[in-house]
Structure formats: C-alpha cells, structure tokens
C-alpha cells in the first residue's frame, strides 16, 4: 500500500528535476555558455524538450505573453509541489 503513494511522489520528484535541468540548460544556451552545434548538447536539449513540452503547452495557453520571459516552468513546478504535498499527507 505504501508503494501506491511513493511511486507517484517519485515520478513527480523526477519530473521536477527534469524541469530544473531543462531550465538551466536553456539559460546556458541563451547566454551562449554552451553551444547547440555540439551533437551531445543538441540531443540532450531535444530529449528534454520532448519531455517538458507536453507539460508546458497547456500552461502557455493560459498565461499571458510576457515576451522573452517564460513562466510556464515555474507554474509547473508549483503544481508539482502542490501535488507532492497532497500525496505526502
């Protein structure tokens, strides 16, 4: 019975780390610290985008346009933390 609560919590924790890594990598690419011409960086970037895009897409439809500032990862992280709080109780 305990596995029923630990498994979703584990996946939500994993999703939050994937989002944090995605945001960090996007900042590094935006500030030209790492280059997407590298095949390894490009493949990691594409994999992270394919994992996070379905999470961001509904939030981006709801949020207003802030120009270059994308708040959808922050909103998704807040939703994940709320869900983890509900599961842990």
N, C-alpha and C positions, 0 to 999 in steps of 0.2 A: 504494500500500500504506500510505503514511503517513496518508492520509485515513481509513483504517479505524480508526486509533487517535485521531486528532484530533477526529473528528466526535462520538463518544460522550463524549469529555472535554469538548468544547464544550457539549454538552447538559447534562451533569452540572454544569458550572460555571454555566450559565444557571439550572438548577433551584436551585442553592444560593443564587443572588442573588434568585430569586423567593421563596424561603422567608425569607430575611433581610428582604426588603421586606414580606412578609406579617406577620412577627412584629413589625416596627417599626410598621406601620400598626395592628395590633391593640393594641399598647401605647398608641399615640396616641389611639385610640378609647376604650380602657378608662379612660385618665386624662382624658378629655374635652378633649383638646387640639384635636382636630378632630371635627366633628360628622357623623354619618351622614345627617342631614337634607339635606345637600348632595348633589345628584344626581351630580356627578362623583366625589365620595368614595365614595358608595354603589355606583356602577358599578365603580370600581376595586376596592373591597372584595369585591364579588361575583365579579369575574373572578379575583382572587387566591384566593378561597375555592374556586372551582371547579377551579382548577389544583392547589391543595395538598391538598384534602380526600382525593383518592384515595391520596395518599402517606401522610397521617396516619392514615387509618382503620385499616389493619392494625396499626400501632404502638399505637394507642389501645386496641385489643382486648387486646393483650399486657400493656401497662403497667398497674400498679395505679392506682387513683384517688387522686390527690394533692389533690383539692379544686379550688381555682381555679388551681393550678399545672399547666400543660400542658407536659410534657417531650417530646412527640412531635416537634416541630420540631428539637429538639436531637439526638434519636436519628436522625432522617432526615438531618440534616447530617453526623453522624458516619458513617453508612452511605455517603453520597455521597463523603465524603473518603476512605474506605477504598477504594471503587470507583475513584476517580480515581488513588489510589496504585497500585492493581493495574494499571490501564490504562497509566499512565506508565512502568511498568517493562517 
